[in-house]
Amino acid sequence: MEEILLKVEHVSKNFGATQALKDVSFTIKKGTIHSLLGRNGAGKSTVVNIIAGIYKQNSGIVTLDGNDITPYSVFERQNMGVKIVPQHASIVPELTVGENVFMGIWPRKKGGFVDWGKLFIDAEKELRKYGLDVDPKEKVRNLNGVDQRKVNIIRAMHGGAKLIILDEPTTALSSVERQELFVFVNELKAQGTAFIFISHYLQEVVELSDDVTVIRDGRSFSGSDGGELNEERLASLIAGEEVELINREKLPDNSGRELLLECRNMSGHILKDVSVKLYRGEITGLVGFPGSGARELCRTLFGLEKMTEGEIWIGGNEKVGIRNPSDAMKNGISYVSYDRHKEGIVGLMSIRENISLPSLYTTLKNKLGFVDMEKSRDISEHYFELFHVKANSTDDKLNSLSGGNQQKVVVAKTVSTGPKLLMLDEPTIGIDIKSREEIIENINKIAEEDHTSVLYLTNDFDELIRTVDRILFFKNGRLEKDVRNHGLSHEDVINIRDSVG
């Protein structure tokens, strides 16, 4: 019989008049991975902060090894074995791996100075113990994303972790890095460490979890009881209603379809002699490791990166030059960046203003040169409703919305320009399942009804194969393979990618 490590029993939490949690209960066993799911704002973070001691619950009890830990502080709970590894690696980039592993507990000599020799010797033992093959004297900024997260986890393990909370640990990791992290976590699980795993990627949850708890509207629901653990069931449990995972009816081929855009021998930053044809109404997936050329194709076509050689043809008969995003948009090319905060939104502006931004000098400009405010409001209202943005009105500030609704606005803003070619770079990363499916559904409609050509880049291969008609595989800046999506599986995509990469 598995031994219980942590119990959350009938926990409730209020923030003023707002009740964030209502009678939440679940149990975590030693040496298991317990996923915690829910929409943005559902209460996941509140539960985690209560377990960690950052918040105090208004009612209920949290026990660790059978002992009530309610009276204890964050630091006392850390000493008891409750550790958090945040979404963004909690490291000091300019310090070494060894310094980060022993952060706050560097060994000292008698005079109070740091014993550097002992620090690096002990760090190497810790790294070997947990199977991380890096130099303890290497600066952490030089490590890849997965190794930085491993350093965080090893630091927690060195501090005597019994329960490690992994908050969206795979964000910005490639699929290979994700699998590497999962192997690492499973090895620690086998040694008796328990994990709370928070992720929006349901395939990861199904693959990794022993148990699942869903938080919805501040209440807890078991995702592990009464049925098979699968994406469809978890999606419905998260949403509180049946959620249909969108599966696009794939186009058989390009015969008879109008050629929209052709790249001929394109080279530039990363890209090397790439030639590809894109057709109206087709959704084309892009796959490749970071720096492979997949992302760089999109950014070059949008004028964010310079093309040094080659040609871009519209419709096969008009050669165009794209030096910047303005050139791209004049030619009907739009791009949704993977980094919505840096390149996608203006948080202090309203929803209407954000949706209107790309069209200020084109369709929204009246004869006198001013912005047509009535037209701006009509367009923003249309896309506000089309993408089911949850807000009081289009006058709400964008930074007041959840991540999923911000992303809907980012995509809506780009679609509102009526692009001929729409390029989407991780359009659903870090958002809830309901928002994800609504975005995918609208992209599918835009391709079918408006005959828009779509380039779709995502590391979620299950989402990819549900969404695209064909997939372009990149390696070292080159287009290595062009494959029709006739019943491809997640494993097929990985195998093809690895065979070219």
N, C-alpha and C positions, 0 to 999 in steps of 0.2 A: 504493500500500500504506500502511495506517494505521500511524503511528509509535507504538511502545510507550512509555508514560510510566512506569507502575509495575508491578512484578512482585512477587507474593507467592509464594514457592516453598518448598513442603514445611515450612511453619511449624507448630510445635507449642508448646503452652504449658501448664505445670502450675502449680497453686496448691496447694502442699503435696501431699497424696496425690490431689488431684482433677486429672484431665487435662481442661482446658477446650477445647483445640484439638489435633487429631490430623492432621498432614500436610495442612494447608490450602494450596491453590495456586489462583491466578487471576491474570489479566493485565488491566490497564486501559490502553486506548489514548488518545492525546491527542484532545481534542475529542469525547469520547463521554460518555454517561451510563450508568454501570454500577450496577445495583441490587444491593443486598445484602439477602437475605431470610432469614428463619428464625423459629422460635418464640421466645418470651421464654425466655432462658436457654440458647439454642442455641449461642451463642458469637459473635454479631455484634459486640457491644460489645467483646469481647476482641480481635477482629481489628482493629477500628477503632483501639483504644487502642494496639495494636502498630504500626500504620501511622503513627499520630501521635507515637509515641515515649513514650507514657505508661507502657506495659509493655514489657519486653524479652522476646522469645521465647526458649524454651529450646533450640530448634533451628530450622533453616531460615534463609532470607535474604529481606530486603525490599530491592528496588532501585528507585531513582528516576532516570530518565534513564540507566539502565545502571550507576549507582553504588550500592554497598552503603551504606545509610543506618543500619545497625544501631548503629554507634558514636555516632550523633548524638542530642542531647537533643531535647526537645519544642520548645524555642525555636529551636534550630538547624534543625530540620525545618520550622518555620514560616517561617524566613528562606529556606529552600530551596523553599518554595511549597506546603507541605502545610497546609491550613487546615480547621478544624472549625466548622461552624455548628450549634450544639446544638438540641435539640428545642424548648426554651423560649428565645425570642430573648435573646441575650446582649448586653443593652444596659443603660445607666444611664438610667432613665426621666426623671430630673430634669435631665439634661444635654441640650444641643441635638443636632440631627442632625449638625452639623459636628464637634462635640466627640466624638461617638461614632464617626464615620468615622475620625478621626485619633487615636483613643484610644491613649495612650502615646507618641505622636509629634507632639504639638502643636508647631507652629513657634514659635521663640523669637526675641526681640530680643537685641541685644548684652548688655543687662543681665541676661538670664536670664528676663525676663518673657514671658508668652505674647503672641505677635503675633496678636491677635484678628482684625484686618483681613485678614491673609494667610490665617488659618485658614478664615474664612468664604468668602473668594474662591476658595481652592483647593477647599474642600468643594463649592461650587456647580459648579465645573468637573467634579469627580468625579461628582456626581449627574447632571449633564447627559450626561456621557460614557456612563453606564450607564442612562440613560433614566428616572431617578426624579425625578418632578416635585414636589418638596417644598422648602420654604424651609429652608436650612441652619441658620437661627436658631430654627426651631421645636423645641420640646421633644419628645423622642422619645415620651414618654408620650401625646402627643396624636395619634400616628400609629395607623393601623389595624394589625392583625396582619401582613398581607402586607408592608406598607411597613417595618415593624420588621425583618422577616426580610430584606428587600432591603438595609436599612442594614447588617445583619450581613454579607451577601454582598459588598456594595460595599467594606466595610472589609477583607474578605479579598482582594478584587481589588486594592485599592490597595497591599496588602502584597505583591503579586507572586504571587498564587495560581496554581499550576499544577493542583492537585487540591483541590477543595472537597468536604468530607464533609458531606452534608445529612442530619441525623438526625431522622427523622419531622417534616419541615418543614411539613407541611400540617395537623398536629394543631391543632384549634380554629379553622381557617380555613373560611370558607364555600366552596362550590363555585366561585363566581365568583372569589374570592381565590386559590383553588388554581390555576385556569386562568391567572390573571394572573401568578402565581409561575412556572408552567411556561413561559409565553412568555418571561419574563425569563431563566430558566435556559437555555432553548434559544438565546436571543440570545448569551449568554456562551459556550455550547458552540460556536456557529458561529465565535466568535473564537479557539477553540482550547483553552478551559478544559475540563478533565475533572471529572466529578462522581462521587462515590459517593453513591447515593440509597438511604436506608433508609426503608421504609414498610410498614405492614400492609395498605394499600389496594392490592390486586392490580390493580385496573383502572388505577390511576395508574401502576403499574409497567409494565403492558402498553403503556400510552399513551406513556410517556416514555422507556423504556429502549432502549439499543442492545445491551446485554449484561446478563445476570443470573447471579449466583452465589448458591446457596442453602447456608446453613450448617445442618447437622443433626447433632446429637450430636457437635459438635466437628469434623466433617468437611465438606469442600466438595464441592458438586455443581453442574455447569453447568446453568443453566436455559435456555441459549441454543442448545444443540446438539441435533441429532437430532429436531427437531420444532417445530411452530408455538408461538410464545410466546402462551399464553392462560391465563386464570385457573384453569381446571380442572387443567391440567397443573402449574402452579406450586403450587397448593394441595396436590396429591398429593406433589410433590417436597418441599415443606416438612414435611409430616406423615410422610413415609416410608411412606405407604400411600395407597390410593385414597381421595380425599375427595370425597364427593358434595355439590355445592352445592345447598342446599335451595331448591326452587322450589315454593312453595305453590300448590295447585290453587285458583284464584281463585273466590270466590263470584260468581254471575252478577248478583245484585241483592239487595235487602233484603226482597222480597216474602215474606210468611209468617214472617219472623224477628221475634222478640220485641224490642220497644223497651226498651233498658236505661236510658238516660239522655238527657235532652234539656236543652240550654241554650237559654234564650229571652232574646234581646236582652241578652246579657251584656256588661257594660263594666267596666273596672277599669284596672289598670296596663297601659298599651299597648292593651288590648282595647277595641274600639268596636262595640257593637251586634252581637255574635256570636250567631248561632242555629245550632245543629247537633244532629242526632240520632245517637245511637250505639246499635248493635244487638248483641245477644248473639252470640258466636261469630265476630264480624267483626274483622279487623285493619285499622285505618285509619291511613294514613300522614299525616304533617304536613310541609309544605314551606313555607319562607319564609326570607328573609334575617334576620340577627340583628335583634331588635326588631320583627319583623313581626307577632307575636302567636302564632306556632306554639308556641314554648316557653311563652309566658305563659298559653296556654290550659291546659296541663298543670298549671302551678304554681298557677293560680287554682283549678282544680278540686280540688287537693290542699290548699288553704288556706294556701299559702305566700305568695300575693299576694292583696290584698283585692279583692273584687268590689264595685263601687260601685253598679251598677244591674243589673237583670235577675233572672232566676229559674233555678233548677236543679230539674228534676223527675226523680224516679226512677220508671221504668216508665210515665211519662205521667200518673200519678194521685197522686203524693206529692211535694209541694214540700218541699225540704230547704234548710237553711242551712248553709253550710260556712265557718266562720270560722278554722279551724286544721286541721292534719293529723289531730288526734284526731277531729274531726267527719267528715272525709273517710273515715277508716278505719272509723268506725262505720257509714258508709253503703256500705261495700264498695269504696272507691276507694283504690288504692295507686299509688305513684310511685317510679320508679328515676331518680335525678338523674343529669345528665350529669357531675357532679363527684363521683366515688365517694369520693375521699379526704376531701373536706370534708363531704359529706352522705350518704355511703353506708356507710362502714365504721368500726369501732372496732378499729384495728390490733392493739392489745395484748390484746384479748379473743380467745377461741378461736372456731373456726368454729361450734361448737354455740351459744355465747353470742350470736354475731352473728345466726344464723338465728332464735334464740329471742326476740330483743329486741322485735320488733313484737307478740308474743303474750303478753308477761309478765303483762299485766293482763286478758287475755281467756281464751283457750283453755288457757293453761298455769297458770292460777290455780286452786288446789284449794279445797275447802270451808273450810279454815282460813285461807285468804288467802296461803298460801305457794306458791312455784313448784313445780309437779309435775316433779321432776327426771327421772323415768323417761319421762314423756311428752315432755319437752324433748329427751331423748336420742333417742327414737324418731323424732320429727319431723325433727330435724337429720340423723339417719342416712338417712332416706328421701330428703331433698332433696340430701344429699351424694352419694348414689348416682345419683339421677335426673339431676343435672347433671354427673356424672363429674368431680367435683372431685379433683384430684391432690394428695393429702396422705396422711400416715401414718394420721391419724384425725381425727375432729371435734374432738379436744382440741388440735390444732395451733393456734398463734397465727395470726391472719389475716395479719399483716404478714410471715410467713415464706413466704407463697405468691407465685407469679408473678402478674403483673397480670391475665392471663387467668383464673386460678383465683380471684383476689379478686373479679373481676367476676361469675363464676358464683355465688359466695356472695351477692353483693349482689342478684342477680336471684332466687336461691333464697329468700333472706330475705323478699323482697317477695311472692313467689308463695306462700310457706308460710302466709300469712294467708287464702288462699282468696278473693282479690278478685273482685268482679263486673266492675270496670273496672281494668285494669292499664295504667299509662302508663309508657312506656319512652323515656327521653331519651338518645340516643346509647348504647345498651346494649352495643355491640360496639367502641367507639372504643379504639384503641391495644392491641387484644389479637390473639393469633395466629389464624390461619385456622381451625384445628381447633376451638378454643374458640368462635369466632364461630358456626360452623355448628351446634355442639352447643346453643348458646343459642337460635339461631333455630329449630332443630328442636323444642326444648321449648316455646317460645312458641307454635309452630304447634299442638302437641299440646294445650296448655292452652286455646287458642281452640276447637279442635275437640271435645275430650272434656269439658271443664268448661264450655263455652259462655261463656267469659270474653270480654268485649269488650276490645280492645287498641288503645291509641293508640301509634303508633310514629314516633318522630322521629329521623331520621338524615340526615346530609349525604352519605352514600354512596348515591347514587341507584341504583346497580346492586343493592345490597343491598335497597334499598327496594322496587323493582319485583318482586323475587323473593319478597317477604315479605307485601305488603299487598293488600287487596281493593279499596280505593279510596284516593284521596289528596285531602286538604284543602289548598288553597293560600292562604296568608295574605300580606297586604300592609298596612303602616301600621295594624296592629291590627285589620284587617277580614278576614273570611273572603270571599275573592274567587271561589273556584271549588271545586266538589266533583266529582271525576272518577273514574269507575269504572276500575279497572286491567284493561282488556281488551287485553292485549298491548302495554302502554306500553313504550317504550324509554327508555334513559338520556337520549337527545336530546329525546324527547317531554317528559319531565319538565322539563328545562332550558328548553325553548321555552315551555311553559305558564307556568312560574315567571317567566320574563323578560317574558312578555306581560302578566302581571298586576302584575309588580314593576318 
